[in-house]
C-alpha cells in the first residue's frame, strides 16, 4: 500500500475505533501474519479492533474507499490459512466484540458477539442444564465467530452436528459496509436457508458481527470408555463395527501410539505407553439406555481384538480423558518443531484402509506422521511432523499431505471435514468440484462480494482474479500460487 | 434436440401450461437452456404435493417433473449414507432404508407421492422435528441445475465436509426458484427400537405454557411436542370433552428400557406436574396418530392454511390470539419448535385480512413470521398478502436469485424476490 494512502487510512481507522484500536508497527503485526497453518505467512498492513457492528461497517466502508483488501479474524486458531492476509490490507480482529448478549434457556438460544470464545458460552451455561454443543479441540481459544466462518466441528459433533446445525441467525456486515440480519431466534426463516449457506463461507461472503446460536440440553448421563488396542487395524475395524451396528455414539475418537506416548510424557494421564492405538468412546442420553450401549460397544471392541476396554469411573475421570484428547495437539509440540495437520474425510468403512495408507505415505517420504482424529465421522487429522527451517523437508511434507488428501478423494471423501479450504487446499477444489460448480461458487461469492476485497485469495481457486493484480503473491512454499489464482 | 413438449395436458396441475418429463440430468440441462433462451418459465415438480403451497407459480409455466430420476444411486448402508435421484418418493426411499434397519428421521406428508427433491425444495418436516431436526440436518450432498442450465453440486458423500459453499443448505426451502435439484446424498440413522405417543388434555393457554415450560426443564427427551386444537381434533380430546382448549401430544423414541422409563416419568408426574399425560385411547393407534399429526398441513385440495415460525415460549400467546379471532380454526403447533399451522374456518377473504392484521403482527411480536402455507388453487394471493412486507434483507435474497437464475425462468412468482 502506498505510504500516503496508508497514512490516510490509518488516520481514518483511528477516528472510528480510537488510537488503541489500531496496530500498525511491523513488530505488533507479526502475530497476525498467519493462523494455525504456519507454512505460509504474510503480514497485514493494519490490524484494527472494532467494538461494535457499526465500527465494522465503518471500517469496511473505509477499506472500499481506499480500495484495499480486508478480512476478519477471530483468535487465529484456524488451520488452513483462512485468516492469512494474502494481499496485506486491513485485518479486522473481532476479539473485542466478546459479549454474550443474551441467554434464553426457555427458547434454547443465546446471542453472542463473534469474539466470544467457544468455551465461555458453555462456562456461562454451567449449572443451567444446557450447553453449546460444537466443541472444537481449540475451544478454549477459538471464537464462535471463527467457528461460524469455518463451520467448526469437534469430538461431539458425531451425534450433535457441526456449527451449522447450531446457528439460527446472523447479523453481518456485507462487503459494501451495509448491515443485514438473516434468521434469528425463531427456527425457520421464509425462503431458502441463507443462514446455513453463510456458515462455513470462510469470511468470503460477510463478516458476522452477532450470532443466534442454539443451546442443547445436557444429557442425563454419560458412559465414557477407553479402548486399548495392540494394532491400529483392530481399532479402526472396531470403529467400522460400531457404526455398522447402528450405534451413534456422542463421540468416537482415535489416538495412535505416538500421540498416546507424547500425551503420557507431557501429562501422565495413565495411558498404557505400549498401546498402538486407543479409542475414546462416549455415549450419552437417558441413564436407562446407557449401560446397554456401553456393553454393546465393549463387545464390538473386544471382538475386534481390543486388549482392554476401560470405563471412566466418575465425572472426574471422564473430564480427565477429554482433557487428554483436547491436549493432544499441544503434546505434539514435544515430538517436533513444526507440524502440519490435515483434515481429510473418508466414508467410515474406509478408515482401516486409510490409516494403513497414511503410514505408508509417511514411510515413502521419510516423515513421521501421527494420528489423532474424529474416527466416528471418518474425519482424519494426520499430523505430519517436520522442521520448518528445512526447506527440502517442507516440500516433502507438502507432497505427503497432498498424497493423503488425494487418497481421501479416491475413497469418495473430502479434503476437509472441519478446517476449511483457506489457502492451503485451494489446489484441491478443482479435484473435488467440476469447473461448472466452481463457476457457480464464484458467482455466488460475487453476489456478496463483487469487488473481491473481502478475504481475497481464499476458498476458491479462481479468487483474486478481479482487480487483485497488484497484490503480491504468497510463494513461500507454493510457487505459482498466483498463477493458480 | 429436446423440446419442451406437452406430454399430458390433462394431467397438468392447474397453473401449468405444459409438462415435460426428462429422464436424465443431462436432459434437464438441455431443457433449461432452451427455456432460458426462449424466456420460458419452468417449475420443477416432484409428486406435485406441494404445488398449492404459498403462492403459485406464474401462469403459463412449464412443469418439469423429476419422477423419472427416481433411482437409488448408492447405498453404502454401513456408512449410513444414501445417494438417490431427486424424483424418488419419500415412501420408496424409506422402504429401501428400512431393509437395512435405517431411516431418514424427517416426516414428510403424503410420502407415497412426495419426492425427495420436492421435500427439500419445500423444506418439509413434521412432528418429529423437535427431536430429530429437519432436512438441513441430513442433506450432505446435492446436485442441481441452475437457471442457465449449468449443473453444479455442493457437499459430497461423507457425513462431515466443509469444502466450498454449502449449496445443500441454500437449496433447502428454495421452492425451485434457484435451481432444479437432480440428486441428493443423505445422512441416515438407525431406526429406533421403540416409540411411544402420549396425550394430555389442556384446559387453557396458561396450562399449556406451564406444561411446555416444565417439559423444557425436565429430563424427558421427546421427539414430538405437538399441540392440537379445533374442530378437526375434537375426537382426540383426551378428556372426552368437545370444547377443551386442546390436546398436547408427547412422542418418544428409543430403546425398550428408555421408553419404559420415559412413560413412567411422563405419566407419573415425575417431571411434568402441570398436565396429566396418558397413552392414547384404545381407538387411536399411535402410528396413525403420528401420521395424522404429520399430514395435517397437507390436503388434497388445500384450504387456506398459515404457518407461523416463532420462539417456542410464544406459542401459547399466539394460539390464544388465533382462537380469539377465529374460535373454530383448526391448529397444529409443533410447540417445541415454535412452528404453528393455522387452518382458518373463515371465508378466505376474511382469513387473508386476519393474517395481515392479526397473525403477522402476533408472530412478529414473538420474534418470528407468519406466511401462507397452502391456499386453494383459485385464490389469487399477492406476495404482500402471502408473505407480508419484504424484510430488510430481501435485497440479499434477490441478489442470490439473480445469480442462480438471471433470466428469472425458474418458478417465477413463488417468492417475493423476483
HADDOCK unambig.tbl for C-alpha pairs under 7 A between the chains (distance, minus, plus):
assign (segid A and resid 106 and name CA) (segid B and resid 213 and name CA) 6.90 0.50 0.50
assign (segid A and resid 106 and name CA) (segid B and resid 216 and name CA) 6.70 0.50 0.50
assign (segid A and resid 106 and name CA) (segid B and resid 313 and name CA) 6.55 0.50 0.50
assign (segid A and resid 107 and name CA) (segid B and resid 311 and name CA) 6.13 0.50 0.50
assign (segid A and resid 107 and name CA) (segid B and resid 312 and name CA) 5.74 0.50 0.50
assign (segid A and resid 107 and name CA) (segid B and resid 313 and name CA) 6.12 0.50 0.50
assign (segid A and resid 151 and name CA) (segid B and resid 162 and name CA) 6.87 0.50 0.50
assign (segid A and resid 165 and name CA) (segid B and resid 137 and name CA) 6.44 0.50 0.50
assign (segid A and resid 180 and name CA) (segid B and resid 393 and name CA) 5.81 0.50 0.50
assign (segid A and resid 181 and name CA) (segid B and resid 393 and name CA) 6.57 0.50 0.50
assign (segid A and resid 185 and name CA) (segid B and resid 311 and name CA) 6.36 0.50 0.50
assign (segid A and resid 185 and name CA) (segid B and resid 367 and name CA) 6.70 0.50 0.50
assign (segid A and resid 186 and name CA) (segid B and resid 309 and name CA) 6.09 0.50 0.50
assign (segid A and resid 186 and name CA) (segid B and resid 310 and name CA) 4.86 0.50 0.50
assign (segid A and resid 186 and name CA) (segid B and resid 311 and name CA) 4.85 0.50 0.50
assign (segid A and resid 186 and name CA) (segid B and resid 367 and name CA) 6.37 0.50 0.50
assign (segid A and resid 186 and name CA) (segid B and resid 368 and name CA) 5.60 0.50 0.50
assign (segid A and resid 187 and name CA) (segid B and resid 309 and name CA) 6.79 0.50 0.50
assign (segid A and resid 187 and name CA) (segid B and resid 337 and name CA) 6.80 0.50 0.50
assign (segid A and resid 188 and name CA) (segid B and resid 309 and name CA) 5.91 0.50 0.50
assign (segid A and resid 191 and name CA) (segid B and resid 173 and name CA) 5.63 0.50 0.50
assign (segid A and resid 191 and name CA) (segid B and resid 174 and name CA) 5.79 0.50 0.50
assign (segid A and resid 192 and name CA) (segid B and resid 170 and name CA) 5.62 0.50 0.50
assign (segid A and resid 192 and name CA) (segid B and resid 171 and name CA) 6.04 0.50 0.50
assign (segid A and resid 192 and name CA) (segid B and resid 172 and name CA) 5.63 0.50 0.50
assign (segid A and resid 192 and name CA) (segid B and resid 173 and name CA) 4.58 0.50 0.50
assign (segid A and resid 192 and name CA) (segid B and resid 174 and name CA) 4.43 0.50 0.50
assign (segid A and resid 193 and name CA) (segid B and resid 169 and name CA) 5.51 0.50 0.50
assign (segid A and resid 193 and name CA) (segid B and resid 170 and name CA) 4.99 0.50 0.50
assign (segid A and resid 193 and name CA) (segid B and resid 172 and name CA) 5.92 0.50 0.50
assign (segid A and resid 193 and name CA) (segid B and resid 173 and name CA) 6.59 0.50 0.50
assign (segid A and resid 194 and name CA) (segid B and resid 170 and name CA) 5.74 0.50 0.50
assign (segid A and resid 196 and name CA) (segid B and resid 169 and name CA) 5.30 0.50 0.50
assign (segid A and resid 196 and name CA) (segid B and resid 170 and name CA) 6.81 0.50 0.50
assign (segid A and resid 197 and name CA) (segid B and resid 165 and name CA) 6.60 0.50 0.50
assign (segid A and resid 197 and name CA) (segid B and resid 166 and name CA) 5.07 0.50 0.50
assign (segid A and resid 197 and name CA) (segid B and resid 167 and name CA) 6.45 0.50 0.50
assign (segid A and resid 197 and name CA) (segid B and resid 169 and name CA) 5.52 0.50 0.50
assign (segid A and resid 197 and name CA) (segid B and resid 170 and name CA) 5.37 0.50 0.50
assign (segid A and resid 200 and name CA) (segid B and resid 162 and name CA) 6.57 0.50 0.50
assign (segid A and resid 201 and name CA) (segid B and resid 165 and name CA) 5.91 0.50 0.50
assign (segid A and resid 220 and name CA) (segid B and resid 219 and name CA) 6.75 0.50 0.50
assign (segid A and resid 243 and name CA) (segid B and resid 78 and name CA) 6.83 0.50 0.50
assign (segid A and resid 244 and name CA) (segid B and resid 78 and name CA) 4.55 0.50 0.50
assign (segid A and resid 244 and name CA) (segid B and resid 79 and name CA) 6.90 0.50 0.50
assign (segid A and resid 246 and name CA) (segid B and resid 190 and name CA) 5.36 0.50 0.50
assign (segid A and resid 286 and name CA) (segid B and resid 258 and name CA) 6.80 0.50 0.50
assign (segid A and resid 288 and name CA) (segid B and resid 257 and name CA) 5.74 0.50 0.50
assign (segid A and resid 288 and name CA) (segid B and resid 258 and name CA) 5.17 0.50 0.50
assign (segid A and resid 288 and name CA) (segid B and resid 261 and name CA) 6.75 0.50 0.50
assign (segid A and resid 289 and name CA) (segid B and resid 255 and name CA) 6.51 0.50 0.50
assign (segid A and resid 289 and name CA) (segid B and resid 257 and name CA) 6.08 0.50 0.50
assign (segid A and resid 289 and name CA) (segid B and resid 258 and name CA) 5.48 0.50 0.50
assign (segid A and resid 345 and name CA) (segid B and resid 158 and name CA) 6.95 0.50 0.50
assign (segid A and resid 345 and name CA) (segid B and resid 160 and name CA) 6.97 0.50 0.50
assign (segid A and resid 346 and name CA) (segid B and resid 158 and name CA) 6.44 0.50 0.50
assign (segid A and resid 347 and name CA) (segid B and resid 79 and name CA) 6.08 0.50 0.50
assign (segid A and resid 347 and name CA) (segid B and resid 158 and name CA) 5.64 0.50 0.50
assign (segid A and resid 348 and name CA) (segid B and resid 79 and name CA) 5.67 0.50 0.50
assign (segid A and resid 349 and name CA) (segid B and resid 78 and name CA) 6.94 0.50 0.50
assign (segid A and resid 349 and name CA) (segid B and resid 79 and name CA) 6.19 0.50 0.50
assign (segid A and resid 377 and name CA) (segid B and resid 159 and name CA) 6.40 0.50 0.50
assign (segid A and resid 377 and name CA) (segid B and resid 160 and name CA) 6.41 0.50 0.50
assign (segid A and resid 412 and name CA) (segid B and resid 157 and name CA) 6.85 0.50 0.50
assign (segid A and resid 413 and name CA) (segid B and resid 157 and name CA) 6.70 0.50 0.50
assign (segid A and resid 413 and name CA) (segid B and resid 158 and name CA) 5.78 0.50 0.50
assign (segid A and resid 414 and name CA) (segid B and resid 161 and name CA) 6.19 0.50 0.50
assign (segid A and resid 416 and name CA) (segid B and resid 161 and name CA) 5.82 0.50 0.50
assign (segid A and resid 416 and name CA) (segid B and resid 162 and name CA) 5.85 0.50 0.50
assign (segid A and resid 416 and name CA) (segid B and resid 163 and name CA) 5.89 0.50 0.50
assign (segid A and resid 417 and name CA) (segid B and resid 160 and name CA) 4.98 0.50 0.50
assign (segid A and resid 417 and name CA) (segid B and resid 161 and name CA) 4.15 0.50 0.50
assign (segid A and resid 417 and name CA) (segid B and resid 162 and name CA) 5.37 0.50 0.50
assign (segid A and resid 418 and name CA) (segid B and resid 161 and name CA) 6.65 0.50 0.50
assign (segid A and resid 418 and name CA) (segid B and resid 162 and name CA) 5.79 0.50 0.50
assign (segid A and resid 420 and name CA) (segid B and resid 162 and name CA) 5.73 0.50 0.50
assign (segid A and resid 420 and name CA) (segid B and resid 163 and name CA) 6.14 0.50 0.50
assign (segid A and resid 421 and name CA) (segid B and resid 163 and name CA) 6.07 0.50 0.50
assign (segid A and resid 436 and name CA) (segid B and resid 150 and name CA) 6.43 0.50 0.50
assign (segid A and resid 436 and name CA) (segid B and resid 151 and name CA) 6.53 0.50 0.50
assign (segid A and resid 436 and name CA) (segid B and resid 152 and name CA) 6.00 0.50 0.50
assign (segid A and resid 437 and name CA) (segid B and resid 151 and name CA) 6.95 0.50 0.50
assign (segid A and resid 437 and name CA) (segid B and resid 152 and name CA) 4.25 0.50 0.50
assign (segid A and resid 437 and name CA) (segid B and resid 153 and name CA) 5.94 0.50 0.50
assign (segid A and resid 440 and name CA) (segid B and resid 152 and name CA) 6.93 0.50 0.50
assign (segid A and resid 441 and name CA) (segid B and resid 165 and name CA) 6.65 0.50 0.50
assign (segid A and resid 443 and name CA) (segid B and resid 403 and name CA) 6.37 0.50 0.50
assign (segid A and resid 444 and name CA) (segid B and resid 400 and name CA) 6.98 0.50 0.50
assign (segid A and resid 444 and name CA) (segid B and resid 403 and name CA) 6.54 0.50 0.50
assign (segid A and resid 447 and name CA) (segid B and resid 399 and name CA) 6.06 0.50 0.50
assign (segid A and resid 447 and name CA) (segid B and resid 400 and name CA) 6.34 0.50 0.50
assign (segid A and resid 447 and name CA) (segid B and resid 403 and name CA) 6.66 0.50 0.50
assign (segid A and resid 459 and name CA) (segid B and resid 164 and name CA) 6.51 0.50 0.50
